[in-house]
Amino acid sequence: MMKKKFTSVAALGLCLALGFSMGVSADSRKVVTLGADLSEQQKQIVMNYFGVTADQVDILTITNQDERDHLGSYVPLEQIGTHTYSCALVSPTASGGIQVKTANLDWVTCNMIATTLSTSGVVNCDVIAASPIQVSGTGALTGIIMAYEQASGETLSPQKKELATEELVITGQLANNVGQKEATAIVNEAKTEIISQDITDVTVIQNIVNEAANDNNTQLTQDQVDMVTELLDKISQEDYNYDDMKDTLERVDENVGVTSQTDELSGDESNDEESAAQQAAQDAQAEAETETEETEASILDNTNDDAFGGDVITGSTLEPETDAPLPETESPILETEMPAETYTEGSDGIDAQMPAETEMPVETDGYSDVPSETPEFETEAPLETEAPVLETEAPVETEAPVETEVSTEPQYTIDDLSDEKKVTYTEINWYLDRVLDLTTEASRVEAENGEHKEEYKEISEMDVTALAADEETSKALKEEFDKFLLKFLVEGLSEEEKMLDELDTAEYGAPEVKVLSQEIKDLIVTDAAQKLVSVDPTVRQTVSDEAEAFFKKIYGVDDAGDEGTYSEEEPGETEAYSEDSYEDEYSDESYSEEGSDEIYDENMIPEATDDGTME
């Protein structure tokens, strides 16, 4: 075990007794950060959870670009993704170190945030990091640091902020292999030793990392030791005051460490004078904190824990951290890969344990202390001769003709579409990829440089509410709608679908809009398959409404002014749509507008104009 001796206890006690502390400016203010990709309703839910209103706090919006600026040096951009959901409430305090509470963060823990914030240069602060949906939380640190600087009026060292981000990423990478609690304990313990003892020798730092791993009953590979050592070597080169960090680092150690460093530090090497000074310091600090609490309660005690509903992952540095399962992906850095962050599927960690469980029956077969039972099993073998009867019934399984009938339905691909409809198909897919958070870096680059880059630019800049389902569900929804969309574009409207009553005309403006909108509504709002029970029904309805508006844009329905108008050929040339006129419109006869020589064909679709708008 590492033994540490702090000689600054007496001085600290004297400072506290005299009322000296790292104070917060009188004009410091609470600051809220909100993820830019949250809907307005989600933002209000977050504010409700924080227990504040807009007039009580300053509000910052954290964008995906902010996260890229902070994380880009350590995390591949395709892993950072394109959406930001994490939020934070930050309140600088006069004492007590860094206190953190988390909600709906399933990878980054409250103790990870607290110890990395101390590396950034934050001394005393209360922080709540949360999201209305489950996310990894790696993007939370970006917003917290930005909020702290605005709330305190202090500009943190750029180097220390970089180190804090790197520490969070490295702790997370280590956690993928040894567990969140253990990884946090190792990094925090080694950092505490290095800063408190002003150690800069890299060989000594490496030994400290190995000792910290041993203290927490964890075996690290040499690569892992080197990774942590390199980080701590950089930290050792910066100017840190251990007394500023002591409250936070020791609290984190108490929460996650196998053995508390505080107990070690006050062991046999402590004398009566140091113990008395330490007690005086603790009493003075407790008195100061009591006075502060009487002035204003901590934001950590003011949350509305029912705001996010049930099954919310929470954590607080006010209590010891419980053991959590190993992360189920090797790099859950992405906030946008929130579905992967929910860890609903199997992982290397879980799969590795499953074989052990499935092999248990095999182990029971190995017991030979009941040989008398063996003949009994053998004499019952005739029962096995009945197996052929079961096998002869196998033809029942071959009665798959029912399934083959289903498979006779045409399976269309994009190659079955006309050039015009390929454009429509592609644009709808771009939009849905944004809704379902399935846009990949490769597809983005291809679209941005493709033939229809102007249309893609317009769609990529739309305000879109993300469904925030897990990745598996999102892909399943996309596949189901894709089959429907291809069939719809190839086969066109049925006679029944062409008929719109007055209400439908007012709402949808065109039959294509109605058909596509109803399919989205069935998949996402009605959700007969119960795939989206974990997604807020209001969010699902918002997604459906926005999709309908997008389909109107695709099919040239004027949604800004008069409802129920349908643009045919030129922007601005709209004709009132009615049930009586639709049959003629889609009949085999040629259709033309006054002043237009073009012939209307059922297979024609609106094309994008030069300025990027869609007719």
GUSE-900414 format. One record per residue: x negated, y, z of N, C-alpha, C in turn. Coordinates in steps of 0.1 Angstrom, whole numbers, plus 5000, padded with zeros to 4 digits. Example, Ala and Ser with C-alpha at 12.3 -4.5 7.8 and 13.67 -1.06 7.14 Angstrom:
REM residues 2
486849435078487749555078486849675078/487249785071486349895071487150005079/
//
This chain:
REM residues 615
499249885000500050005000499150125000/499650234993498950354993499250435006/498150485012498250565024497950705021/498850795025498650935021498751025034/498051125034498051215046498151355042/499151425045499451565041499051655053/498151745050497651835061498351965061/499351975052500052105051501352115059/501652005067502852005074502952115084/501952145091501952245101502152385095/501452405084501652535077503052555071/503552435066504952445061505952475072/505752415083506652435094506552585099/505352635099505252775103505952875093/505752845080506452925070507952915071/508452795074509952785075510452855087/509652845098510052905111510053055109/509153115101509153255099510053305088/510753205082511753245072511153265058/509953215055509353225042509853105034/510253135021510653025012510653074998/510752984989510853014975512253064972/512553184974513853234973514353244959/515653264958516353284945516753434944/516553494932516953634931518453654934/518653764939520053794944521053794933/520653814920521553824909521653684902/521053584908521153444901522653404900/522953334890524353304887524453154882/525553094884525852964879525952964864/525352864858525452854843525952724839/526852714830527352594824526852574810/526452454806526152424792527152324787/527552344775528552264769528052214755/528152084753527752024740528552084729/527852124718528552194707529552104700/529451974701530351884694531551834702/531751894713532951864721534151934715/535251884716536551954712536852054723/537752144720538152244730538752174743/539452074740540152004751539051934760/538051874753536951804761536251904769/535952024763535252124771536052164783/537352174782538152214794538152104804/538151984800538051864809536751874817/535651914810534351924817534352034827/534952144823535052264833535852224845/536952144842537752094853536952004863/536151924857535251834865534251914873/533652014867532752094874533352184885/534752204884535452274894535252424893/534952474880534752614878535652664866/535752794866536552854854535552944847/535952984835535053054826534653184832/535453244840535053374846534153364858/533853244862532953224874531553194870/531353164857530053114853529653174840/528353174837527953194823527953064815/528253074802528452944795527452954783/526652844781525852824770526252714762/526252724749526552604740525252544735/525052414738523852344734524152274721/523352304711523452244698522552124695/522852054685521951944681520551994678/520452114672519152174669518352204682/519052244692518352264705517752134710/518452024709517951894713516751854704/516851884691515751844682514451924686/514652054689513552134693512852084705/513652034715513051984727512551844727/513251764719512951614719512151574707/512051654696511551614684510151564684/509351614694507951574694507751434700/508851384706508651254713509651154708/510751194701511751104697512051124682/512051014674512351034659513751104657/513751194647514951274645516151184642/515951074635517150984633517650924646/516850914656517350864669518050974677/517551104675518251214682519651224676/519851204663521151204658521651344654/522951354653523551484648524551544657/524851484669525851534677525351554692/525951654698525551684712526851684721/526751604731527951594740527651624755/526351614759526051634773526351774778/526751794790527051914796526351924810/526252044815525552064828526152194835/526052184848526352304856525152314865/524452434865523252464872523452574881/522952564893523052664903521752674911/520852774909519652784917519952804931/519152744940519352754955518052814961/518152844974517052904981516152794987/516652674989515852574995516452434993/515752334998516352194996515852114985/515052174976514552104964515652094954/515451984945516351964934517351854937/518651894937519751794939520451774927/520751654923521351624910522551524912/523651554905524751464904525051434889/525351314886525651274872526951204871/527551214859528851144856528851114841/529150984838529250934824527850934817/526750934824525450914818525050774822/524850694812524650554815523150504812/522350594809520850564808519950644816/520150784815519350874824520050874837/519350864848519850874862519651004868/520351024879520151154887518751164892/518151054896516751064901515751094890/515951034878515151064867515151214864/516351274864516451414861515851504872/516051464884515451544895513951544895/513251424893511851424893511251484881/511851474869511351544857511551694858/512651734864512851884865511751944874/511251864884510251914893508951934884/508751844874507551864865507751984857/508952024853509152144845508852274852/508752264865508552384873509652434881/510852364880511952404889511652364903/512052444913511752414927512952384935/513952474935515152454943516352484933/517152384932518352394923519352284925/520552314924521652204923522052194909/522152064904522552034890523551924890/524551954881525451844877525351824862/525051704858524951664844526051564841/526851594831528051514828528451514814/529351424810529951424797531351364798/532351414790533651354791533751214785/532651174778532551034772531150984776/531050854777529750794781528650824770/527550874775526350904766525150864774/524050864767522750824773522350924783/522451054780522051164788520751224785/520051174775518751224772518751364768/519851404762520051544758520351644770/520651584781521051664793519951754797/518651704797517551784802517451914794/517651904781517552024773518452144778/519752104781520652204785520352254799/519952164808519652194822518552304823/517452274815516352374816516752504810/517452504799517952634793518852704803/519752634810520652694820519852744832/518852674836518152724848517452854845/516852864834516052984830517053104830/518253084824519153194824519753224838/520053124846520553144859519653214868/518353174868517353224877516653344872/516653364859515953474853514453444852/514053314855512653274855512353204842/511253234836510753164824509753054828/510152934826509252814829508152804819/507052744824505852724816506252634804/505952674792506252584780505552454781/504252454786503552324788504252234798/504752284809505352204819506752154814/507452234806508652184800508452074791/507352084783507051974774506751844782/505951864792505651744801506851684807/507751764811509051714817509751624807/509851674795510551604784509851474781/508551484780507751364778507851264789/507951314801508051224813509451144813/510451224809511751154808511851044798/511251074786511150974775510350854779/509150874785508350764789508950684801/509550754810510250684821511350594815/512050644805513150574799512550454791/511450464784510850354777510450244787/509850294798509450194808510750124814/511750204816513050144822513650034813/513350044800513949944791513349804794/512149804800511549674803511549634818/511449734827511349704841512649744849/513549824843514649874850514550014854/515750084854515750234856515150264870/515550194880515150224894513650214895/513150094891511750064892510850164884/511350194872510550284863510450424870/511550474875511550604882510650604894/510750494901509950484914508450484911/508050414900506650404897506050534893/506750604883506250734878506350834889/507350844897507550944908506450924918/506250794922505250764933503850804928/503450764916502150794911501950944910/502951014905502951154903502751224916/503451174926503351234940501951224945/501351114944499951084948498951174941/499151184928498151264920498251414923/499451464924499651614927499251644941/499651564951499451594965497951584968/497251494962495851484964494951554954/495551624945494851694935493851604927/494251494922493451394915493551424900/492351424894492251454880491451344872/490751254880489951154873490851044867/490751024854491650934847491550784852/490350744857490250604862490950594875/490850694883491650694896493150694893/493550774884494950784880495450644876/494650574868495150444863495250354875/494350354884494450274896495650304904/496050434905497250474912498450424906/498450424892499650364885499850214888/498750144888498750004891499249974905/498750064915499250044929500650084930/501150184923502550214924503450104918/502950034908503749924902503749814913/502649784919502649674929503549714941/503449844945504349884956505749854954/506149864941507549844937507849704931/506949614934507149474930507349454915/506549534907506749534893505449504886/505449424876504249394868504249474855/503349554852503249634840502249574830/502449584818501449544808500449654807/499349624801498249724800498749844791/499549814781500049924773500950014781/501749964790502550044798501750124808/500750064814499850134823499250254816/498750224804498050334796499050444793/500250404790501250514786501550604798/501750544810502050624822500750704826/499650644825498350704828498150834820/498350814807498150934798499051044801/500351014805501251124809500751194822/500351114832499951164845498651244844/497851204834496551274832496851414827/497851424818498251564814498851644825/499651574833500251654845499151694855/498151614856497051654866496351774862/496351804849495651924844496352054846/497652044849498452164852498352204866/498752334869498652394882500052374889/500052274898501252244906500952264921/501952314927501952334942502752224948/502152124955502852014960503952054970/503652154978504652204988505952244981/505852294968507152334961507852204956/507152094954507751974949508151874959/507651884971507651784981509051734984/510051834986511351794990511951704979/511751734967512351664956511751524954/510351524954509651394951509851294962/509851344975510051254986511551204986/512451284982513851234982514051134971/513451154960513551054949512950924953/511750934960511050814965511950734975/512650814983513550744993514750674986/515150734975516350684968515950564959/514750554954514450444944513350354948/512450404957511250324961511550204969/510750104967510949984975510650014990/509550094992509150135005509050285004/509550355014509450505014508150555017/507650645008506350705010506350785023/507550845026507650925038507250845050/507650715051507350635062505850605062/505250585050503750555050502950685054/503450795050502750915053502750955068/503750905075503850935089503450815097/502650725092502250605099501150625109/500250535109499150525119498250655119/498150715107497250825105497850955111/499150955115499751075120499351085135/499051205139498751225154499951305159/499951325172501051385179501251535174/500151605172500251745167500951755154/500551655144501151665131502651625132/502951525141504351485143505251595148/504651675157505351785163505651895152/504551915145504652025134505651975124/505651845120506551795110508051805115/508251775128509551785134510051935134/509052025137509452165137509852215123/509052165113509352195099510752145095/511052025099512351965095513452035102/513252075115514352155122514552285116/513452355112513552485106514252475092/513852375085514552355072515952325073/516352235082517752205085518552325088/517952415097518652535101518852625089/517752635081517952725069518952665059/518952535057519952475048521352495053/521552485067522852505073523352645070/522452745072522852885069523252895055/522452835046522852845031524152785028/524452665034525652595032526852675037/526652745048527752825054528052935044/527052985037527253095028527953055016/527552935010528152884998527952734997/529052664995528952514994528252474981/527652364982526952314970527852274959/527452304947528352264935528552114935/527652034941527751894940528951844948/529451924958530551894966531851944960/531852004949533052074944533552014931/533051894927533551834915534951774916/535651774905536951704905536751564899/536551464908536051334903537151254896/538351314895539451244887539551294873/538751404870538951464857538651374845/537651294847537251204836537951064836/538951054845539650924846538850814853/539150694851538450584858537250534850/536650434856535450364850534350464846/534050564855533050664852531750624860/530650624853529350594859528950724866/528650714879528250834886526950804894/526250914898525050904906524751034913/524051024924523751144931522451124939/521651224939520451214947520651224962/521951254966522351254980522451114986/522351014978522450874983521450784975/521050674981520050584975520650534962/519750514952520150464939520350304940/521450254934521650114934521050054922/520749924923520149854911521149854900/520549874888521349874876520749774866/521549714857521049624848520049694838/519149614832518249674823519049734811/518549844805519149894793519249784783/520249794775520449684765520049714751/519349834749518649854737517249904740/516449894730515049924733514750074733/515650144726515350294726516750364726/517450364737518750434737518550584739/517650644731517350784733518450874728/519150814718520150894711521350934719/521651054720522851094725523951064716/523651074703524751044693524950904691/524150814695524350674694525050634707/525950724711526650704723527250564723/527850504712528350374713527350274717/526050284713525050184717524850214732/525050334737524650364750525750314760/526950274755527950224764527550074767/526650014760526149884763527249784764/528149784754529249684755528849554748/527749554741527349434734526149364741/525849244737524749174743523449244740/522449214748521149274746520049174748/518849214745517749124747517649084762/517949174771517849144785518949044789/520149064784521248974788521148844781/520848854768520748724761519648634766/518648704772517548624777517948544789/518948594796519348524808520448424805/521148444794522248354791521848204789/520748184782520348044780520047974794/519548044804519347984817520647934822/521748014820523047974826523647854818/523447864805524047754797523247624798/522047634803521247504805521547434818/522347504827522647444840523247304839/524247284830524847154829523847044825/522847094817521846994813521046954825/520847044834520047014846520846914855/522146934855522946834864522846694858/522746684845522646554839521346484843/520346554848519146494852519146424865/520246454873520246384886520546234884/519646154890519846004888520045934901/520546014911520845944924522245884925/522945874914524245804913524245714902/523345614901523245524890524545444888/525245424899526445334898527545394889/527445524887528445594878528145564864/526945534861526545514847527345404840/527445284846528345184840529745234838/530245304847531645354846531845434833/530845524831530945604819530845514806/530045414807529845324796531145244793/531745194804532945114802534045194796/533945334797535045414792534845454778/533745394772533445424758534545404749/535345294751536445274741537245404739/537345484749538045614746537445684735/536145674733535545744723535845684709/536345554709536745494696537945564691/538645634700539845704695539545824688/538245864688537845984681538245984667/538045874660538445874645539845924643/540745894653542145944651542146094650/541346154659541246294659540546344646/539646264641538946304629539846294617/540746194617541646184606542646304605/542746364617543646484617542946604612/541746594608540946704603541646774592/542346694583543046764572543946884576/544346874589545146984594544347114593/543047104596542247224595542047264581/542147174572542047204557543247274552/544247294560545447364556545247514556/544047544551543647684550544347754538/545147674530545747744519546447874523/546847884535547548004540546448114539/545248084543544148184543543748214529/543748114520543348134507544348224499/545648214504546548304497546248454501/545748474513545448614517544248654509/543248564507542048604500542148624485/543448584480543648614465543848754462/544148834473544348984471543049044465/543149124455541949184449541049254459/539749224458538749294467538049394458/538449514459537849624450536549674456/535749724447534549794450534549934444/533550014447533450154441533250144426/532750034421532550014406533850004399/534949974406536249964400536950104398/536350204403536950344403536450424391/537250514386536850604376535850704382/535150774373534150864378534750974388/535951024384536651124392536951064406/537450944406537850884419536750844427/535550814421534350784428533950904437/534251024431533951154439534851164451/536151134449537051144460536651034470/536350914466536050814475534750854483/533750904477532550944483532751054493/533551154490533851264499534551224511/535551134509536251084521535351004530/534450934524533550854532532550944540/532051054533531251144541531951204553/533251234551533951294562534151194573/534551064570534750964580533450934587/532350934580531050904587530851004598/531251134595531051234606532051214617/533251174615534251144625533851034634/533250924627532950804634531450804638/530750904635529350924639528450804633/528650784620527950674613527050734602/526850864602525950914592524550884595/523850824586522450784587521550894581/520350894585519350994580519250974565/519150844561518950814547520150864538/521350834543522550884536522651034535/522251094546522251244546521351304536/520051254536519051304526519551284512/520151164509520551134496521651224492/522651254501523751334497523351484495/522351524504521951664503521151694490/520651584483519851604471520551544459/521851494461522551434450523351524441/524051464432524751544422525851634428/526451584439527551654446527051714459/525851774459525351824472526151944477/526752024468527552134473528752084481/529451984475530551924482530151864496/528951804496528451744508528151854519/527551964514527252074523528452124529/529552144521530852194527531352104538/531351974535531851874544530951864557/529651874555528751864567528851984576/529452094571529552214579530952234585/531852144582533152154587533152124603/534052184610534252154624535052024625/534351924630534951784630534951734644/536051684649536151624662535651474661/534651434668534151294667535051204676/535351094670536150994677535550944690/534250934690533450884702533850744706/534050654696534150514699532850444699/532750324704531450254704531150224689/529850194687529450174673530150054666/530349944673530949834667532349864663/533149934672534449974668534550064657/533650164657533550264646533350194632/532450104632532150034620533349944615/534049884625535249804621536349894616/536550014622537550104617537150154603/535950184601535450224587535650124577/535349994580535549884571536949864567/537849874577539249854575539849964566/539450084569540050194561539350194547/538150154546537550144533538250054523/538649934528539349844520540749904515/541349974524542650044521542350154511/541350234513541050344504540750294489/539950194488539650144475540850094468/541650014475542949964469543850084464/543950184473544750294470544250374458/542950394457542450464446542450384433/542350254433542450174421543850154416/544750124425546150084422547050204421/546750314428547550434428548750414437/549650514435550850514444551950414439/552650354448553850274444554950374442/556050324436557250404433557750464446/557750374456558350424469557450534475/556150514474555250614479555250754472/555750744460555850874452556950964457/557950904464559050974468558851044481/558951174481558851254494560151324496/560651314509561851394512561351534516/562351614519562051754522561051774533/561251694544560351704556558951664552/558851554545557551504541556751604532/557551664523556951764514556451884522/557251924532556752034540555552004549/555451874553554351844562553051804554/553251724543552151674536551751744523/552851794516552551864504552351774492/551851654494551551554483551651414488/552151324480552251184485550951124488/549851154481548551094484548151134499/548451264502548051304516548851234526/550151204523550951134533550450984535/550150924524549650784524548350764532/547450854529546150844536546250884551/547050994553547151044567547850934576/548850864570549550764578548650644581/547750614572546850504574545850544585/545350664585544450704596545250714609/546450754609547250764621547550624627/547850524618548050384622546750334629/545650354623544350304628543950364641/544050494642543450564653544450604664/545650654660546550704670547450584675/548050514666548950394670548050284676/546950254669545950164674546650034679/547349964670548049844673547049734678/545849734673544749644677544149674690/544549784696543949824709542449834709/541849884699540449894698539950024705/540850124706540450254711541150294724/541350194733542050224746541150314755/539850304752538950384761538850524756/539350554744539250694739540450774743/540250894747541350984751542350994740/543650964743544750974732544751114726/544451214733544551354728543451364717/542251314720541151314710541551244698/542151124699542651044688543651124679/544551194686545551274678544851384671/543851454677543151554671542451514659/541751394660541051334648542051314637/543251254640544251224630544651354623/544951464631545451584625544351654616/543151644621542051704613541851624600/542051494600541951414588542951454578/544251474583545351514574544951644567/544451744575544051874569542951854558/542051754561540951724551541551664538/542551574540543151514528543851624520/544451714526545151824519544151904511/542951924517541951994509541451914497/541351784499540851704488541851704477/543151704480544251694470544851824467/544151934470544552064466545852124472/546252074483547452124490547052254497/547852354495547552484501548052484515/547152464525547552444539547352584546/546952684539546752814546547952894546/548752884535549852964534551152884534/551852874522553052804521552852654522/553452584531553352444532554052384520/553552264515554352194505554052244491/552852304489552452344475551352254471/551252224459550252124454549552174442/548252204443547452264433547152154422/547452184409547252084399545952104391/545752224385544652244376543652344381/544152474383543252584386543552634400/542552674407542752734421543652844420/544652844429545552954429546852934421/546752834411547952804403548652684410/549552714419550252614426551652614422/552252494422553652484418554452414430/555552474433556352414444556652274441/556452194451556652044450558052004455/558751924447560051874452560151724448/561051664454561351524452561851504437/562651594433563251584419562251594408/561251674410560251694400559151594400/559051514410557851434411557851314401/559151264398559151154389558751194375/559151314371558651364358557151394358/556651434369555251474370554451344368/554851234373554051114372554551014362/555451054353555950964343554950954332/555250874322554250854311554250974301/555251064303555251174294554151274298/553651344288552551444290553151554299/552251604307552651714316551651834314/552151954312551252064310551852184317/551052274321551452394328551352504317/552152614319552152724310550752784311/550152814300548752864300547652764301/548052634301547052534302547252434291/546152394284546252294274545852154279/545552144292545052014297546251924300/546151804298547151704301546951644314/548051634322547951574336548051424335/547151364341547051214341547151164355/547751054358547851004371546550974378/545550944369544250904375543351034377/543851144373543051264375543051304390/541951354395541951404409541351544409/541551624419540951754419539451744420/538751834413537351834413536851954420/535651954424535052064431534652174421/534952304425534652414417533252454419/532752554411531352594412530952644426/531952704432531652764445531752664457/531952534453531952434464533352404470/534352484466535652454472536352344464/537352284470537952164463539352204459/539652174446540952204441541952104447/
//
